[in-house]
Amino acid sequence: MDHMNAAQQMLSEKSQRRASFSPIKAIRSLSISSQISHLSIGSDTDVASAGTQRRTLRKRAPSGPFQKESLIRKDSKSSTEGSADRDSTSTQPTTPSIISRSASIHGDGRVVIKSGPIQPEPSILKPKREYLVLTTSALLKFKSRAAAERHFPAISTSEQGLSPLYPIESHTSLNELSSDAETSVPLEKVVSVFKDEGTRPSFGLEIWWKSSDAVPIFSTAVFDFRLPDDRDDWLKRIRQAVKARAKDIGEELVPSGIELGFPPPLDARHEHDTVVDIYPVVPRRPYAGAAGESKKNWREQSSFYLAFGKYSLLLVQFSTSSNRQMTKPILIRFGLVTLSRVRMNVNDERFDLVFRLPLDQPHKLQLSSRYNRTILSKLLQADMYLKPAWPLWTRREVFCIDDGAQQAPLPNGEDYGGVRTTLEAFIQGYRCQPVEWAVKWKDVRHAPQFCLLKPRGRSQYSAHQLLAVFRAIRFNDFFKSVSFCDVDFSSLSNKFDNTERLESTIWLSRTGKNSLTRSEVDMVESSSVLFQELVAILLGSESIKHIDLTNVLRTVPTISLSQNDDFTSARVGVCEIIPPIVLLWGSAQTRCSSINLSGNAIGGVDAVELGRVFQSRPNFLRGLEISRCNLDEASLIYLWEGLHEQRLSLVELDTSYNPGRIEASRVAFTLDDLSGLRRLNLAYTIRGDLEGSLFRPWSTSPSLTAWRLEELDLSGWKLNFETLCGIMKYLELDESNELQRLSLNSCGLNGELATGIFCRIGIGRDIHLSLNGNPLEAGSTDWIDLIQGNEAPTKLHLDMVQFQHESNFNRLLKALSHNKTIQLLSMVGTGPPGRVTSMTSDLLSDFFRTNNTLKFLDLSGYSGKLEDGHLGWGLSGALSGLKDNVSLRQLRLRNHDMGAAEDLSDLCRIIMANKGLAMFDIQHNNFDHHQYGKLVQALSHNHQLISFPVSNADRESGINKEKRLFLKSQRRLTTRTHDKLTRSAESRLDGVSTRLHECWDSEFKKITEILQRNRDDPANQTLELEHEYLEAWDDNDLPLWLVPKPTQRRRASTLSIMIPSGDFPSSPTTSSPASIRGYQDSSTRRASYIPRMAYAIEEETLA
């Protein structure tokens, strides 16, 4: 105790001497050099600042028992913290608090790093200048220098020339600081310190720290300095001290209360977006979504944290109410892929994040945090993870990246070059619904192929959904082709985003092999969004060889596609998907050399531009499909002039079903030099007569390779004899082994010519033969005998064949009953010349019962032929033959007016009893709601059907039918037939209409439930159908598990099928000599056909 009392007495005496110490006496006692040194520092100079080294007075620690007493105080485990600032700058009242015990175990809080005055406020109430002290554990603000010296007496030694290179130690207990310090900032709780961005004339320093209260909110203080150099030096020293403090005792990024109470950012659209990392931040400016953003003190009683999710960045504000209770956190979400700009200063904690959705305004977050480098590093890592295929140069506009940075490796496995991850990130970032997409490996020209599928339950995708897909496949080198078939692009049509867009357009490919010129870049920069995205896909990727844009834009825009007035007149009426293609083909900066433009509204200007590109770059084009594009004759002429220069490279060509026609001689001039053509579709393209053959698919020149056609369509042109002979000759060659489809619809073929084609096809050849609209009954009907003798392909279309004699139609039914090769048969609009007789009905029933080869059958009537195209009541009675048929999988019977039959028991019985049908289509048959209810009741007993298409046209037809009956009954009740309905009759009519709509809606709902029940049955999910069968079935609501199966293509061969000897005609007595020769030639070649392997689409469908 004596030693303790002596120590206290000595400290009291020292304090008294220190209080009476005169700085003037010290100055006089110093040499001249010391005076110069003192004057250069001044009373406001930082005692720890770097400068010229001077002699330093150091205070020695007392010896003996006093040293022990001093050590005891240094080992004290308590410290104090004040969190108050002056009223004008502080957001927290002055309250004492306890700092972590570990902060003062070794007495580090007594080491003063820097001290000095701060600029007083212009107020007469505060004449004294406040004083700031920075220690290794806290930043303290005192009312005056004297108050600071009472706790840190050694501060006054700075006037005696103390060197700033040595720390000044204080022996004052930290417990006493809270009573005099206006503000105490524990360094381990500092969130950020940065330059004040206010409008005051002084140079301020703003500091934010985590409050030590039970409620985890932030406190803030602003310190003003007279000179910017003073402010900058304080900022530097505080940051260094905070960093050293965190290194010594560790740091807690997020208080446990905040972390446990962090709001789950999950909802239906963000179920996979879990929070990964959380960092405290300080918003420097109000932002959209902040609580009280319009108020002056919008940050009071709050804390702010930045959280990283898998796909999103979340800024969360925690606030307290007036009773100090935590309120519900306020969360604002930004997609990580929407980050457009990052602005930061290397020597500052402030940073700006600019987020922007396409076609929207940018949103800026002006933040500050001592973890700014970590946050920006995390943002860069997230961007590289979410967009692995994007090259580093695309990030240089957003982040500060060193030149030595390495490109992240592309992911392997099922991520398809990163497209799955990137697409999910853009879907989440753009806040839109997922899209339907698939990856196709089989039955595509360039595999693998990325396919964007049509949306389910809506007509089109939104603009943000399309942009998410476009940017997900940008720079992707995994896919060799891309398909947007039947996906409507109209939501992006004529949309511009050049005013608010921060990022530049794509002008360089992924590895830098291809690039645009300055003028080309300027053109892209001023163009529409769709133009820019197509350029980005086809230029950015160096692997895409084919793109399918079928039916994406069916209307031509009527206003300019460019914001530059110089192009306004030239751009009117231009299809948006054509100019980017022309730009890249003209500059040879894309690997894509094959395109499908079918179904788009392409104008004459587009055709001229395409023709010019084809003429300027010979032999680069591999495939062009431009059918149903509303091209007139002049446009086709321009195209064919350009296509003539591509004759050595073309593999696929389709100019079918355009209003314009082109002379056959012009087409033949180009086709004569084509080499290696695999697909040719000129349906309804050619007109006029021709001398000689349209083409010669066999090669007689060693410099040209023979065609290996897979598809040939010459429909709509009356074939001359030389061209037909050329086709028959080609069918006899080995090169025709690849032929999968031959379409000669409406070509003027008579029965004799058709017989020659059937003879050369042979038995069971796996080919799709279409002879629709030809007068096959004229000349000869030997082709019917060939069908009965199995001289027929596996897939046959005989739509709209005009039979003048019922006997010939009955012969065809008998032939089909015995045929063992045809598996897909379509006879839409084909039937007897009049109503079905009992004999025809019996033959039709026998056909249903006997044939066990057919898998797909379409016997629909043709609505344009009225009653002539309807089998009607006879068909209803013939359906009884289907009762025991188990081979037929798909049956379509549209437009037969089966509703006119009073008795539908046979049809209902078939629906209930048939065990083979999986898809049944009886739309447009004029059923009323009573008949339809019976069909639905029968359907409920069927557990195999997975497709039963319904049509709103059927409902409206049934409702209108019953309305007519009601009106007819009302007119019978009045003698004046031309009078309007009474109000009561109109009311009853409205009631009838409402009831009918409810009945039909109820039946449709029952059908949906029945089909879903059957689709969920595992026994039905073993169904497998080939791609052509599914493509021919018109139902957009097929289950996702139904995918085309791999198939083995068959060639005609006597070994490929078991045929009873009685099925062959003993002698073709009715055949013409030409047909007999063809028949014999075909028989001699059958043994040489070799079965080949071919596969249908095998795809992975994802949503």
GIFENHU-V513721 format. One record per run of one state. SS is the DSSP state (H for helix, E for strand, C for the rest). FROM is the first residue (numbers start at 0). LEN is the number of residues. Records with the same first field share a line. If there is no record, write none. Layout:
SS = FROM-LEN, FROM-LEN
This chain:
C = 0-1, 19-3, 29-2, 41-23, 74-5, 83-12, 98-2, 104-3, 117-13, 135-2, 142-2, 151-1, 160-7, 169-4, 195-7, 210-7, 225-2, 249-6, 260-16, 280-1, 283-18, 308-3, 320-5, 326-3, 344-5, 356-5, 368-3, 386-5, 394-18, 415-3, 429-7, 440-8, 452-10, 472-8, 483-6, 492-15, 508-6, 515-2, 525-1, 527-1, 540-5, 548-13, 562-2, 571-4, 587-6, 596-7, 616-6, 625-7, 646-5, 654-7, 671-7, 681-4, 687-23, 713-7, 732-1, 738-2, 743-7, 761-6, 770-11, 788-6, 797-4, 802-3, 818-5, 826-4, 831-6, 850-5, 858-4, 869-2, 882-7, 892-5, 900-4, 913-5, 921-7, 939-7, 947-4, 972-10, 1015-4, 1022-4, 1032-28, 1063-9, 1088-10, 1102-1
H = 1-18, 22-7, 31-10, 64-10, 100-4, 107-3, 144-7, 152-8, 173-7, 186-3, 227-22, 255-5, 335-3, 371-15, 391-3, 412-3, 418-11, 462-10, 489-3, 517-8, 528-12, 564-7, 575-12, 603-13, 632-14, 663-8, 720-12, 733-5, 750-11, 781-7, 805-13, 837-13, 862-7, 871-11, 897-3, 904-9, 928-11, 951-21, 982-33, 1019-3, 1026-6, 1060-3, 1072-16
E = 79-4, 95-3, 110-7, 130-5, 137-5, 167-2, 180-6, 189-6, 202-8, 217-8, 276-4, 281-2, 301-7, 311-9, 325-1, 329-6, 338-6, 349-7, 361-7, 436-4, 448-4, 480-3, 507-1, 514-1, 526-1, 545-3, 561-1, 593-3, 622-3, 651-3, 661-2, 678-3, 685-2, 710-3, 740-3, 767-3, 794-3, 801-1, 823-3, 830-1, 855-3, 889-3, 918-3, 946-1, 1098-4
